[in-house]
């Protein structure tokens, strides 16, 4: 790993999202939200050009009924891409879980010649309008059983986002699978069959030919421990199955990254 000189002063974040915004000739990452060392929740984002080592501060606002509001800082949310739009779901802020689903266009985001220094931002500072991400509520019809997410996972499959697990407003971990149809703007709990993962949050998830779930934390259960089990979900039949791993499995953990390298090969880190 070779650190880029212009990335040295990036804001310190934990529990943020990193979303690849790749287009012909461009390789960009959008770092959004997260918590600081003192568990102050960030409400900004940074756009990184990984090819040229540049970065741009991004102001996030929420637009609702023609009015703009400051985006509430959070961590343990998800941010996935569907047809060029970013879909932001849930997260945990200052003493509260967020239950909204927000959508925004990201194709316009660019890095100006005048690079904005990141630093630590405070809510009292004025908004920087040079690079702005506008998020709007998806206004989906939401099943009453879905109440707020944090520490869940979300993967994109066509025009759908599949959300698994996490912690709900009643502070209980879940193993519910939820499907968000971004075209029809509908959200529904998915009925599955087979051996499903136990309730968990802060687990790892990736999409190969199937949905893959690894590890996580069963906070609130009698065991209250980290896990290292693996499950796959067939998105055609919605059948879960446990995976019997060979060799030496990774040690139990939560909040690890899980990336698809090629085909069905995945890389687990941290």
Backbone as numpy.savetxt, mean C-alpha at the origin, in Angstrom:
# Nx Ny Nz CAx CAy CAz Cx Cy Cz
24.27 -2.17 -3.75 23.43 -0.98 -3.75 24.31 0.26 -3.75
23.97 1.21 -4.62 24.75 2.45 -4.73 23.81 3.62 -4.50
23.94 4.32 -3.36 23.02 5.43 -3.10 23.26 6.58 -4.06
22.17 7.15 -4.55 22.27 8.33 -5.41 22.47 9.55 -4.52
23.37 10.45 -4.94 23.71 11.61 -4.11 22.50 12.46 -3.78
21.59 12.62 -4.74 20.45 13.50 -4.52 19.37 12.85 -3.66
19.54 11.58 -3.30 18.56 10.92 -2.46 18.96 10.92 -0.99
20.12 11.51 -0.65 20.60 11.44 0.72 19.67 12.13 1.71
18.98 13.20 1.29 18.16 13.95 2.22 16.68 13.61 2.09
16.37 12.41 1.64 14.98 11.98 1.60 14.41 11.96 3.00
13.12 12.26 3.10 12.46 12.22 4.40 12.48 10.80 4.96
12.69 10.70 6.26 12.70 9.39 6.91 11.26 8.90 7.05
11.00 7.66 6.61 9.65 7.12 6.62 9.68 5.65 7.04
8.61 5.22 7.68 8.38 3.80 7.95 6.90 3.54 7.71
6.58 2.34 7.22 5.19 1.99 6.99 4.56 2.77 5.85
5.39 3.31 4.94 4.91 4.05 3.78 4.64 3.09 2.63
4.21 3.62 1.51 4.09 2.82 0.30 5.09 3.31 -0.73
5.54 2.40 -1.58 6.44 2.70 -2.69 5.81 2.13 -3.95
5.33 3.00 -4.83 4.59 2.58 -6.02 5.38 2.94 -7.26
5.64 1.94 -8.12 6.38 2.17 -9.36 5.47 2.82 -10.39
5.93 3.97 -10.94 5.21 4.67 -12.01 6.09 4.62 -13.25
6.01 3.53 -13.96 6.90 3.32 -15.10 6.15 3.56 -16.41
6.76 4.33 -17.29 6.25 4.60 -18.63 7.44 4.60 -19.57
7.22 4.57 -20.89 8.35 4.54 -21.83 9.35 5.66 -21.57
10.60 5.27 -21.30 11.66 6.24 -21.06 11.70 6.79 -19.66
10.81 6.36 -18.78 10.79 6.88 -17.42 10.68 5.74 -16.42
11.41 5.90 -15.32 11.35 4.95 -14.21 11.24 5.76 -12.93
10.03 5.84 -12.38 9.79 6.68 -11.21 9.16 5.87 -10.09
9.42 6.30 -8.87 8.81 5.73 -7.67 8.10 6.84 -6.92
6.93 6.52 -6.40 6.19 7.45 -5.57 6.18 6.92 -4.15
6.88 7.61 -3.24 6.89 7.26 -1.82 5.81 8.10 -1.15
4.87 7.45 -0.47 3.69 8.17 0.03 3.44 7.83 1.49
3.24 8.89 2.29 2.88 8.72 3.69 3.98 8.10 4.52
3.58 7.42 5.58 4.54 6.79 6.48 4.63 7.52 7.81
5.47 7.01 8.70 5.67 7.60 10.02 7.12 7.99 10.19
7.37 9.05 10.96 8.73 9.50 11.25 9.27 8.74 12.45
10.51 9.08 12.84 11.12 8.42 13.99 10.27 8.58 15.25
9.64 9.74 15.41 8.82 10.00 16.59 7.36 9.66 16.40
7.07 8.83 15.38 5.71 8.40 15.06 4.77 9.58 14.79
5.30 10.57 14.06 4.45 11.58 13.46 4.09 11.09 12.07
2.80 11.13 11.74 2.36 10.55 10.47 2.46 11.57 9.35
3.11 11.18 8.27 3.39 12.09 7.16 2.20 12.16 6.21
1.97 13.36 5.70 0.87 13.58 4.77 1.36 13.98 3.39
2.65 13.79 3.12 3.23 14.19 1.84 3.70 12.96 1.06
4.28 13.22 -0.09 4.87 12.15 -0.90 6.12 12.70 -1.58
6.96 11.81 -2.05 8.15 12.18 -2.82 8.19 11.36 -4.09
8.45 12.02 -5.19 8.56 11.36 -6.49 10.03 11.23 -6.83
10.49 10.01 -7.08 11.90 9.75 -7.36 12.08 9.29 -8.81
13.03 9.89 -9.49 13.44 9.42 -10.81 14.67 8.55 -10.60
14.48 7.24 -10.62 15.57 6.33 -10.28 16.61 6.23 -11.38
16.27 6.67 -12.58 17.24 6.63 -13.68 18.23 7.79 -13.60
17.74 9.00 -13.27 18.58 10.18 -13.26 18.88 10.69 -11.86
18.39 9.99 -10.84 18.72 10.37 -9.47 18.12 11.69 -9.04
16.92 12.03 -9.50 16.26 13.27 -9.10 15.04 12.96 -8.25
14.58 13.99 -7.56 13.39 13.81 -6.72 12.57 15.09 -6.70
11.32 14.95 -6.38 10.40 16.09 -6.32 9.42 15.87 -5.18
9.22 16.90 -4.37 8.22 16.84 -3.33 6.83 16.90 -3.96
5.92 16.06 -3.47 4.55 16.02 -3.98 3.59 16.35 -2.85
2.77 17.36 -3.07 1.72 17.71 -2.12 0.48 16.88 -2.43
-0.13 16.32 -1.40 -1.33 15.50 -1.58 -2.52 16.26 -1.02
-3.56 16.38 -1.80 -4.81 16.98 -1.33 -5.96 16.04 -1.68
-7.00 16.11 -0.90 -8.21 15.32 -1.15 -9.30 16.28 -1.63
-9.87 16.00 -2.78 -10.94 16.85 -3.33 -12.28 16.14 -3.18
-13.20 16.84 -2.58 -14.53 16.25 -2.34 -15.58 17.34 -2.49
-16.55 17.10 -3.38 -17.62 18.07 -3.65 -17.04 19.44 -4.01
-15.99 19.43 -4.82 -15.42 20.67 -5.32 -14.51 21.40 -4.35
-14.33 20.89 -3.14 -13.45 21.53 -2.16 -12.22 20.67 -1.93
-11.11 21.34 -1.62 -9.85 20.63 -1.38 -9.53 20.64 0.10
-9.08 19.46 0.58 -8.71 19.30 1.97 -7.30 18.69 2.05
-6.63 19.00 3.14 -5.31 18.40 3.33 -5.46 16.90 3.59
-4.59 16.13 2.98 -4.56 14.68 3.16 -4.10 14.36 4.57
-4.82 13.48 5.25 -4.45 13.08 6.61 -3.25 12.16 6.57
-2.22 12.46 7.38 -1.04 11.62 7.46 -1.39 10.23 7.96
-0.64 9.23 7.48 -0.95 7.84 7.85 0.21 6.91 7.51
0.13 5.72 8.03 1.03 4.64 7.63 0.21 3.35 7.54
0.85 2.27 7.09 0.22 0.96 6.96 -1.00 0.98 6.03
-1.00 1.88 5.06 -2.00 1.91 4.01 -1.47 1.11 2.81
-2.23 1.06 1.73 -1.73 0.49 0.48 -1.97 1.48 -0.65
-1.13 1.40 -1.68 -1.26 2.26 -2.86 -0.89 1.42 -4.08
-1.88 1.11 -4.90 -1.67 0.28 -6.07 -2.11 1.04 -7.32
-1.63 0.59 -8.48 -1.99 1.22 -9.75 -3.02 0.38 -10.49
-4.04 1.04 -11.01 -5.04 0.41 -11.86 -5.27 1.32 -13.06
-4.85 0.88 -14.23 -5.05 1.65 -15.46 -4.55 3.09 -15.34
-3.38 3.27 -14.74 -2.79 4.60 -14.64 -3.28 5.44 -13.48
-4.21 4.93 -12.68 -4.70 5.64 -11.50 -4.15 4.96 -10.26
-3.83 5.76 -9.26 -3.38 5.19 -7.99 -4.60 5.01 -7.09
-4.69 3.84 -6.47 -5.79 3.52 -5.55 -5.20 3.41 -4.15
-5.58 4.34 -3.28 -5.06 4.36 -1.92 -6.16 3.89 -0.98
-5.82 2.90 -0.16 -6.82 2.29 0.72 -6.34 2.35 2.17
-7.21 2.90 3.02 -7.05 2.81 4.46 -5.79 3.43 5.03
-5.28 2.77 6.06 -4.11 3.26 6.78 -4.46 3.66 8.20
-3.45 3.92 8.99 -3.62 4.31 10.40 -2.97 5.66 10.61
-3.73 6.59 11.19 -3.21 7.92 11.48 -3.14 8.15 12.97
-3.26 9.40 13.37 -3.15 9.76 14.79 -4.37 9.25 15.55
-4.26 8.06 16.09 -5.32 7.49 16.90 -6.53 7.03 16.14
-6.42 6.89 14.82 -7.60 6.51 14.05 -7.22 5.64 12.87
-8.14 4.74 12.51 -8.02 3.98 11.27 -8.83 4.67 10.18
-8.29 4.67 8.97 -8.98 5.30 7.85 -9.69 4.22 7.04
-10.93 4.49 6.66 -11.72 3.51 5.93 -11.99 3.94 4.50
-11.51 5.13 4.09 -11.85 5.59 2.76 -10.98 4.93 1.69
-11.52 4.90 0.47 -10.78 4.47 -0.71 -10.63 5.70 -1.61
-9.40 6.08 -1.91 -9.12 7.29 -2.67 -8.48 6.93 -4.00
-8.82 7.69 -5.05 -8.27 7.45 -6.38 -7.71 8.75 -6.94
-6.58 8.66 -7.64 -6.00 9.86 -8.25 -5.20 9.52 -9.49
-5.16 10.47 -10.43 -4.37 10.31 -11.64 -2.90 10.63 -11.33
-1.99 9.82 -11.84 -0.57 10.03 -11.56 0.26 10.27 -12.82
-0.36 10.16 -14.00 0.41 10.31 -15.23 1.02 11.70 -15.38
0.39 12.70 -14.74 0.88 14.08 -14.89 2.06 14.38 -13.97
2.32 13.53 -13.00 3.38 13.81 -12.03 4.74 13.80 -12.72
5.48 14.87 -12.56 6.79 14.98 -13.19 7.76 15.64 -12.23
9.03 15.51 -12.53 10.07 16.09 -11.69 10.59 17.34 -12.38
10.42 18.48 -11.71 10.82 19.76 -12.28 12.34 19.89 -12.26
12.86 20.83 -13.07 14.30 21.09 -13.08 14.75 21.62 -11.73
13.88 22.39 -11.07 14.18 22.91 -9.74 13.70 21.88 -8.73
14.62 21.11 -8.22 14.27 20.02 -7.32 13.94 20.57 -5.93
12.86 20.11 -5.38 12.45 20.54 -4.05 13.14 19.67 -3.01
13.77 20.30 -2.03 14.39 19.55 -0.96 13.30 18.96 -0.08
13.47 17.72 0.31 12.41 17.02 1.03 12.29 17.52 2.47
13.28 17.15 3.31 13.24 17.57 4.69 12.01 17.08 5.43
11.89 17.45 6.68 10.72 17.10 7.46 9.69 18.21 7.34
8.47 17.85 6.94 7.40 18.83 6.77 6.52 18.87 8.02
5.91 20.00 8.21 4.97 20.16 9.32 3.65 20.66 8.76
2.57 20.35 9.43 1.25 20.70 8.92 1.07 22.20 8.78
1.82 23.01 9.55 1.63 24.44 9.50 2.27 25.08 8.27
3.12 24.36 7.56 3.78 24.92 6.39 2.82 25.01 5.22
2.98 26.02 4.36 2.07 26.17 3.21 2.23 25.02 2.23
1.16 24.75 1.47 1.20 23.71 0.47 2.05 24.15 -0.71
2.86 23.26 -1.25 3.65 23.52 -2.44 2.84 23.03 -3.64
2.44 23.93 -4.53 1.55 23.58 -5.62 2.29 23.17 -6.89
3.61 23.13 -6.86 4.34 22.82 -8.09 4.08 21.41 -8.57
3.93 20.46 -7.65 3.66 19.08 -8.01 2.60 18.57 -7.04
1.39 18.41 -7.53 0.26 18.12 -6.67 -0.44 16.84 -7.11
-0.72 15.99 -6.15 -1.50 14.78 -6.40 -2.87 14.97 -5.77
-3.91 14.96 -6.61 -5.27 15.14 -6.13 -5.94 13.77 -6.02
-6.40 13.45 -4.84 -7.10 12.20 -4.58 -8.58 12.49 -4.37
-9.41 11.64 -4.91 -10.85 11.79 -4.76 -11.45 10.50 -4.22
-12.45 10.60 -3.35 -13.11 9.37 -2.85 -13.67 8.58 -4.01
-13.50 7.27 -3.95 -13.98 6.41 -5.03 -15.50 6.32 -5.03
-16.13 6.61 -3.88 -17.60 6.56 -3.78 -18.14 5.19 -4.20
-17.42 4.16 -3.78 -17.88 2.80 -4.10 -18.96 2.37 -3.12
-19.80 1.47 -3.58 -20.77 0.87 -2.67 -20.04 -0.17 -1.83
-20.01 0.05 -0.54 -19.16 -0.75 0.35 -20.01 -1.62 1.26
-19.64 -2.88 1.30 -20.31 -3.82 2.18 -20.16 -3.38 3.64
-21.23 -3.53 4.42 -21.21 -3.07 5.80 -20.16 -3.79 6.65
-19.71 -4.96 6.20 -18.72 -5.71 6.99 -17.32 -5.14 6.83
-17.12 -4.24 5.89 -15.80 -3.66 5.67 -15.73 -2.35 6.43
-14.79 -2.29 7.40 -14.73 -1.09 8.23 -13.37 -0.46 8.27
-12.63 -0.12 7.78 -11.32 0.45 8.05 -10.21 -0.57 7.95
-9.17 -0.24 7.28 -8.04 -1.15 7.08 -6.75 -0.49 7.56
-5.88 -1.32 8.09 -4.48 -0.93 8.29 -3.68 -2.22 8.34
-2.50 -2.21 7.81 -1.67 -3.41 7.80 -2.21 -4.50 6.90
-3.10 -4.16 5.97 -3.63 -5.11 5.01 -2.68 -5.20 3.81
-3.03 -6.03 2.85 -2.28 -6.07 1.59 -3.25 -5.82 0.46
-2.73 -5.34 -0.67 -3.57 -5.06 -1.84 -2.75 -5.34 -3.10
-3.34 -6.10 -4.02 -2.69 -6.38 -5.31 -3.68 -6.08 -6.42
-3.14 -5.66 -7.57 -3.98 -5.35 -8.73 -4.04 -6.54 -9.66
-5.26 -6.87 -10.09 -5.48 -7.94 -11.05 -6.51 -7.44 -12.05
-6.03 -6.98 -13.22 -6.92 -6.37 -14.19 -7.46 -5.06 -13.66
-8.77 -4.91 -13.65 -9.39 -3.69 -13.13 -9.83 -3.87 -11.68
-9.38 -4.96 -11.04 -9.75 -5.23 -9.66 -8.54 -5.06 -8.73
-8.83 -4.67 -7.50 -7.84 -4.68 -6.42 -8.34 -5.65 -5.37
-7.49 -6.63 -5.03 -7.85 -7.61 -4.00 -7.13 -7.24 -2.71
-7.93 -7.04 -1.67 -7.43 -6.62 -0.37 -7.60 -7.78 0.60
-6.51 -8.10 1.31 -6.57 -9.23 2.25 -6.10 -8.80 3.63
-6.81 -9.30 4.65 -6.35 -9.18 6.03 -6.32 -7.75 6.54
-5.48 -7.52 7.55 -5.37 -6.22 8.17 -6.12 -6.15 9.48
-6.14 -4.94 10.03 -6.82 -4.72 11.30 -7.99 -3.77 11.05
-9.10 -4.00 11.74 -10.31 -3.22 11.51 -10.55 -2.23 12.65
-11.64 -1.47 12.54 -11.93 -0.42 13.51 -12.11 -0.95 14.93
-12.52 -2.21 15.06 -12.69 -2.78 16.39 -11.40 -3.41 16.92
-10.26 -3.09 16.25 -8.93 -3.52 16.69 -8.76 -5.03 16.64
-9.44 -5.66 15.69 -9.30 -7.10 15.50 -8.68 -7.37 14.13
-7.76 -8.35 14.10 -7.18 -8.73 12.81 -8.16 -9.63 12.07
-8.06 -9.64 10.76 -9.02 -10.36 9.95 -8.31 -11.17 8.87
-9.02 -12.12 8.32 -8.52 -12.86 7.15 -9.54 -12.77 6.01
-10.26 -11.67 5.99 -11.26 -11.44 4.95 -10.59 -11.05 3.64
-11.12 -11.56 2.53 -10.67 -11.15 1.20 -11.74 -10.25 0.61
-11.33 -9.07 0.18 -12.24 -8.08 -0.36 -11.81 -7.74 -1.79
-12.79 -7.62 -2.68 -12.52 -7.26 -4.07 -13.08 -5.88 -4.35
-12.23 -5.01 -4.89 -12.63 -3.68 -5.33 -12.66 -3.66 -6.85
-13.83 -3.46 -7.42 -13.99 -3.33 -8.86 -13.89 -1.85 -9.20
-12.76 -1.43 -9.77 -12.52 -0.02 -10.03 -13.33 0.50 -11.21
-13.82 -0.38 -12.06 -14.65 0.03 -13.19 -16.08 0.27 -12.74
-16.63 -0.69 -12.02 -18.01 -0.57 -11.55 -18.12 0.19 -10.23
-16.95 0.45 -9.60 -16.90 1.14 -8.31 -17.73 0.40 -7.26
-17.41 -0.86 -7.12 -18.09 -1.70 -6.15 -17.06 -2.43 -5.30
-17.38 -2.58 -4.04 -16.53 -3.31 -3.10 -17.36 -4.41 -2.47
-16.81 -5.62 -2.41 -17.56 -6.73 -1.84 -16.61 -7.74 -1.21
-17.09 -8.38 -0.15 -16.35 -9.49 0.45 -16.45 -10.69 -0.48
-15.31 -11.37 -0.70 -15.25 -12.51 -1.61 -15.41 -13.80 -0.80
-16.32 -14.64 -1.22 -16.47 -15.96 -0.60 -15.41 -16.90 -1.17
-14.60 -17.46 -0.31 -13.52 -18.35 -0.75 -13.75 -19.76 -0.21
-13.01 -20.71 -0.77 -13.04 -22.09 -0.31 -11.62 -22.53 0.01
-11.48 -23.70 0.57 -10.15 -24.24 0.86 -9.63 -23.80 2.22
-8.33 -23.98 2.40 -7.66 -23.64 3.66 -7.16 -22.22 3.59
-7.85 -21.30 4.23 -7.49 -19.88 4.19 -6.43 -19.56 5.24
-5.64 -18.50 5.02 -4.70 -18.05 6.06 -5.46 -17.64 7.31
-4.84 -17.78 8.45 -5.45 -17.31 9.69 -5.45 -15.78 9.69
-6.28 -15.14 10.53 -6.28 -13.67 10.60 -4.88 -13.13 10.88
-4.53 -12.02 10.19 -3.18 -11.44 10.32 -3.16 -10.02 9.78
-2.13 -9.29 10.15 -1.88 -7.99 9.54 -0.37 -7.83 9.37
0.01 -6.81 8.62 1.43 -6.53 8.31 2.11 -7.74 7.68
1.35 -8.50 6.90 1.90 -9.64 6.17 2.46 -9.17 4.83
2.98 -10.10 4.05 3.53 -9.80 2.73 2.66 -10.45 1.66
2.53 -9.77 0.53 1.65 -10.27 -0.52 2.24 -9.94 -1.88
2.02 -10.82 -2.85 2.46 -10.58 -4.22 1.54 -11.35 -5.16
1.54 -10.94 -6.41 0.70 -11.60 -7.42 1.60 -12.19 -8.49
1.59 -13.51 -8.58 2.26 -14.21 -9.69 1.13 -14.71 -10.59
1.05 -16.00 -10.83 -0.14 -16.53 -11.49 -1.28 -16.68 -10.47
-0.93 -16.59 -9.17 -1.90 -16.65 -8.08 -1.55 -15.57 -7.06
-2.46 -15.34 -6.13 -2.20 -14.42 -5.03 -1.43 -15.16 -3.95
-0.30 -14.60 -3.54 0.59 -15.22 -2.57 0.58 -14.41 -1.28
0.39 -15.08 -0.15 0.42 -14.45 1.17 1.51 -15.11 2.00
2.37 -14.28 2.62 3.43 -14.82 3.49 3.40 -14.12 4.84
3.49 -14.92 5.90 3.77 -14.44 7.25 2.80 -13.39 7.76
3.34 -12.47 8.56 2.56 -11.43 9.19 2.49 -11.60 10.70
1.58 -10.87 11.30 1.46 -10.83 12.76 0.00 -11.09 13.14
-0.23 -12.06 14.01 -1.60 -12.35 14.44 -1.93 -11.62 15.73
-1.63 -10.32 15.75 -1.86 -9.49 16.92 -3.28 -9.67 17.47
-3.37 -9.82 18.78 -4.68 -9.93 19.41 -5.13 -11.36 19.64
-4.47 -12.33 18.98 -4.85 -13.72 19.20 -4.19 -14.24 20.48
-4.51 -15.46 20.83 -3.91 -16.04 22.03 -2.40 -16.25 21.86
-1.95 -16.50 20.59 -0.53 -16.69 20.35 0.21 -15.35 20.27
-0.40 -14.35 19.61 0.21 -13.03 19.45 1.66 -13.14 18.99
1.85 -13.75 17.84 3.20 -14.01 17.36 3.32 -13.72 15.87
4.57 -13.62 15.41 4.84 -13.50 13.99 4.72 -14.87 13.34
4.47 -14.88 12.04 4.27 -16.13 11.32 5.19 -16.20 10.10
5.39 -17.42 9.58 6.18 -17.61 8.36 5.52 -18.62 7.43
4.20 -18.75 7.54 3.50 -19.68 6.66 3.19 -19.03 5.31
2.87 -19.86 4.32 2.63 -19.39 2.96 1.31 -19.96 2.46
0.52 -19.11 1.82 -0.75 -19.53 1.23 -0.87 -18.93 -0.17
-1.56 -19.65 -1.04 -1.83 -19.13 -2.38 -3.34 -19.19 -2.63
-3.80 -18.22 -3.42 -5.22 -18.16 -3.78 -5.35 -18.17 -5.30
-6.11 -19.12 -5.80 -6.43 -19.16 -7.22 -7.53 -18.13 -7.49
-7.24 -17.12 -8.31 -8.18 -16.05 -8.55 -9.27 -16.42 -9.55
-9.23 -17.65 -10.05 -10.30 -18.13 -10.90 -11.36 -18.84 -10.09
-10.92 -19.74 -9.21 -11.86 -20.51 -8.37 -11.99 -19.93 -6.98
-11.11 -18.97 -6.62 -11.05 -18.40 -5.27 -10.89 -19.48 -4.22
-10.00 -20.42 -4.52 -9.68 -21.51 -3.60 -8.31 -21.25 -2.96
-8.28 -21.23 -1.63 -7.03 -21.10 -0.89 -6.37 -22.47 -0.74
-5.06 -22.48 -0.67 -4.33 -23.69 -0.32 -3.05 -23.30 0.40
-2.69 -24.10 1.40 -1.45 -23.88 2.14 -0.29 -24.46 1.34
0.87 -23.83 1.42 2.05 -24.27 0.69 3.01 -24.95 1.66
3.39 -26.18 1.35 4.39 -26.89 2.13 5.77 -26.54 1.58
6.51 -25.73 2.31 7.82 -25.27 1.84 8.88 -26.34 2.04
9.81 -26.41 1.11 10.96 -27.29 1.22 12.20 -26.45 1.56
13.19 -27.12 2.12 14.40 -26.41 2.51 14.21 -25.67 3.82
15.01 -24.63 4.05 14.95 -23.84 5.28 14.06 -22.63 5.03
12.89 -22.56 5.66 11.99 -21.43 5.41 12.49 -20.16 6.08
12.06 -18.99 5.61 12.41 -17.74 6.29 11.87 -17.75 7.71
12.54 -17.04 8.61 12.07 -16.99 9.99 10.78 -16.16 10.04
9.96 -16.36 11.08 8.72 -15.59 11.20 9.01 -14.09 11.22
8.13 -13.31 10.57 8.36 -11.87 10.45 7.09 -11.16 10.00
7.11 -9.84 10.13 6.03 -9.02 9.59 6.65 -7.81 8.90
5.85 -7.13 8.08 6.25 -5.94 7.35 7.47 -6.17 6.44
7.60 -7.37 5.90 8.67 -7.64 4.94 8.18 -7.32 3.53
9.10 -6.98 2.64 8.73 -6.75 1.25 8.76 -8.08 0.49
7.85 -8.21 -0.47 7.77 -9.41 -1.29 7.59 -8.97 -2.73
8.60 -9.22 -3.55 8.60 -8.72 -4.93 8.70 -9.87 -5.91
7.97 -9.74 -7.02 8.03 -10.73 -8.09 9.20 -10.38 -9.00
10.11 -11.34 -9.18 11.27 -11.10 -10.04 10.94 -11.46 -11.48
10.56 -12.67 -11.72 10.18 -13.12 -13.06 9.36 -14.40 -12.92
8.36 -14.52 -13.73 7.53 -15.70 -13.65 6.94 -15.86 -12.27
7.21 -16.99 -11.64 6.71 -17.27 -10.31 7.78 -17.17 -9.24
8.91 -16.50 -9.54 9.98 -16.33 -8.57 9.76 -15.03 -7.79
9.88 -15.12 -6.45 9.66 -13.96 -5.60 10.87 -13.75 -4.70
11.09 -12.48 -4.31 12.17 -12.12 -3.41 11.57 -11.53 -2.14
11.88 -12.15 -1.01 11.42 -11.67 0.31 12.58 -10.99 1.00
12.33 -9.79 1.56 13.42 -9.06 2.20 12.90 -8.34 3.46
13.70 -8.36 4.50 13.46 -7.56 5.69 12.46 -8.17 6.66
